[in-house]
Amino acid sequence: MPEDACVVVYDCPACGAWLTPKEGDCCVFCSYGDVPCPPIQAERHCCSSPR
């Protein structure tokens, strides 16, 4: 996963599928990965919401 960019098209070498982000997501990692891409993670501030 790139640390400073989003990947908007991924050609799966295993099955040949072309993955694109789901509507509202910036990249394939945010749509299909276990965690969002680093640019999105950098924008989020864990535990910063008021209680």
Buried (B, 14 or more C-beta within 10 A) or exposed (E): EEEEEBBEEBEEEEEEEEBBBEEEBBBBBBBEEEEBBBBBEEEEEEEEEEE
